Amino acid sequence: MFKIETYQPLNVLKPIDDNIWLVDGPVIGFRYMGVSLPFPTRMTVIRQNNGDIWLHSPVKISPELKAQIDELGPVRYLIAPNTIHYASIPEWMQAYPAAESFGVAGIAKRAKDNGINIRLDHILDDVADPGWSGELDQVVVSGSYLTEAVFFHRASRTLILTDLIENFEAHKIKSPIWRFLVRLFGTMDPHGAAPRDMRATFMGHKPALRKAVDQMIAWNPERIILAHGRWYDKNAVAELKRAFAWV
């Protein structure tokens, strides 16, 4: 019923700076009020100074994508960044049994409720794991519905978000009803933000969210990677201030 174009080519490493890549994955269906809504997916890949590979919000694995990742280095860290983005972690753990899995609190219950068996080796908080603390900073944003870990890659000055900002492009949405809903949710490019219904779940958590946004701005990122829609390749601080004006 609802259709959206992907960011071709899929399952291909796309460099955005030294030692950081994007991988655009297939469209997934997100269940909302009994309807499956189409969301394009995106993974962030970082090669650390020691060669270890850090994967954020892994998309569905494929043999071709795995081969490209293997050429970069050993996969050490698999990141489930929020309580919605975790479904592909089990298949990546099966492919890389030596890797460690990280996720925010609440994923295990959400996954179980959705019939997914997931093992998380570590729970993400505001303190970066020693495995990447010298190269990535992080802060965790918690709401009544969504908990999300936000990351900042220092070397490339890249902020990595998942659902705290969504930025769908109108010309890629092929369903008029879905296009209308995206505008209603407040997530249409170039004015991407957290969906309005999601914002409501942060009403009792605004001071903590405001503090987290202040931290994102203080990092002074150059770009912002998003999981859904067009990401911001410039003017990152201005986009943060605009997108989180509701806070």
N, C-alpha and C positions, 0 to 999 in steps of 0.2 A: 504493500500500500504506500509506504513512505520510501523514497529513494534519495540517495545523495551520492555525488561523485567522490571518488577517492583521490588521494594525492599521488598520482603515478610518477615513477614506477614504484611498485610495492616490493617489500622485502629486500630492499637494496640500501646499503650504507650510503648516506648522503652527508659529506663533510660540511661542517659549518664553521670550524676553526681547528686549530691544532689539537689533535687527540680527543675530539668530540664530534659525534655523528648523530644524525637522525635516521630512523627507519620508519617509514609510513607503512602501516599494516592494513589489513582488510577492514571492511565495515562490520561492526557488531550490532546486534539488536539489544537495546536497553529497555527493559520492561518498565513501563510507567503507566499506572492506572489501567492496566490490562492491555496496553498497546505496546508493540515493539517499535521503538524509535531508532533510526539508523545513526550510528556514530562512527566516523572514521577514527582510526587508532594510530598512535604514534609512540615509539620507543626512543629513549635517549641512551646512547652508548658513550662511555668515557673510558679512555685508556689512561691509567695512572702512570706516574713517573717510573714506577717499578715494573710496568708492563701489564699489571693486573687489569682485568676488564670488569667494569661496573655497569650493570644494566638496569635502567629505570623503566618501570611499567612495561615489561616485555610484551610484545605483540605475539600473535600465534607463531609458533616456530615452524620452519620449513627447512628441508635439507640444504637448499641454496643459501638461505640466510645463515644457517649454522656454519656453513663452510666459510662464509665471509667473516663471521665473528671469530672463528678459529684462526684465521690468518692474522688477526689483530693481536691475539695473546690469550692467556688462560682466563676463563670466566671465573671470577671469585665471588662476586656479589650480585644477588638478584633482589631487586627492590620492588615491593608491593607498596606504592606510595600513599594509597588511601583506601578507605573501606569500600570502594567500588572497584578499584583496579587491582585484581589479584588472580583472576581466572586462569591466566597462562603460566603462573609460577610453577604449578606441579609438573607440567611437561618440560619446562626448562630445567627443573631440578632433576628430572629423570635423565635428561640429556647431559647434565653437568653435575653428577653426584658429589663432586668435591666442592662445589660452590656453596656458600652460605646464603640463606634466605632471610630477608628483613621485611617487616611490615608494621603498620601502625596497630595500636590496640583496637580490638573489635573485629578484625578481619576473620579470625577463626570462627566466631559465632556466625557472622554473615555468610561465610563460605559454607558452613554446615547447614544453615537454613536453606541454602541454594543447592544442596547436594554435591558440593565440591569438597574433596578431602585435601587439605593443605597443611603443610608443616612449615612453621616459621621458627627459625633458629634464634631470632632476636627480635625484640620489639623496639621500634624507632621512637626516640624522644628528642629533646632539644640538644642533646650532646652527640656530636658526630662520633661514629665508631672509630676506634684507633686505626682500622684498616684504611680509612680514607680521610681522617680528620685533618691531615696536612694539606689537603687539596680541595675538599668540599666542606662547606658549612651547611647547617640545617636548622630548621625550626618546625615545630609541629603545631598545627592549627586544629583545634577541637571544637566541634559543634554538636548539636543534639542528633544530627543525621550523619554528617560527614566529619571524619578526622583525616587530615592530610598532612604529610611531611613535605616541606618545601626545601629544595636544595639550591645551593649557589656554588658553581664551579669557578674558583678564583682565577685560574689562569686565563680562561676565555671570557670571564665576567658574564657568565650565562646563568640566569635564574631559571629553574626547572619547576614548573607547576603542572598540575594534572587537571583538576576540575574547578579550582578556585577562580579560574578564568576560562571560559569557553568562547570561541570566536568563529562562528560558522559564516561562510561566504554564501551570499544569496544565490549567485549564479551556479553554485554546485548543488543546490537543493532543488530536486526535480519534482517535488510534490508541493503544490500550493498550500495544502493544509499544514504540512510540516514547516514550510517557510513562514506561514502565519504564526505558528506556535513558537518558532525560534525568536521571532520579533517580540512576541508576547512575553517570553521568558527573559528577554533582554540580553541575548547572547549572539546578536547578529553583528558581523564585521561591518565597519571598523570599530564598533562600540562594544566589543566583547567584555563580559564580566561574569561573575557567578550567576547562575540562573536565579530568578527572583524567588522561586519556591525554596531554593537552597539557602538564599540569604535569610529567609525568615527563620530558619533553624539555628541561626547564629545570634538571634536577638538576645538570648541570655548569656552570650559569650563575647559580646562586643569589645569589652576592655582588653581581653586576651588577644582577640583578632586584631584590634588596632595596634597592639604592641608588636604582633608578628608582622603586620604590614610595615610598621616603622622600621623593623629590622631589615625587611626586604629592600626598602628604599635606601637604608644606610649602607647596604652592600654596594649600592651604586652599579647595578647591572647594566650591561650594554644591550642585551637582548633577553627575550623571554620565550622559552619553549613551552608550548601548550600541547596537551594530548589530543584536543579536538579542535579542528579548524585551523585557520591561518595563524601562524605564530609571529611574534614581533621581532624583526631582525634589527630594529633600531629604536631609539627614543624609549627605552625600557622604563626609566623612572617616570616619565610623563604618562606612559600607559598605566603604570601601577597606580599613580595618583588618580587618574581618571576612573579606572576600573573599580577602585575601592573607595570612591567618593561616598558611597552609601554607608561606609563604616563610620 
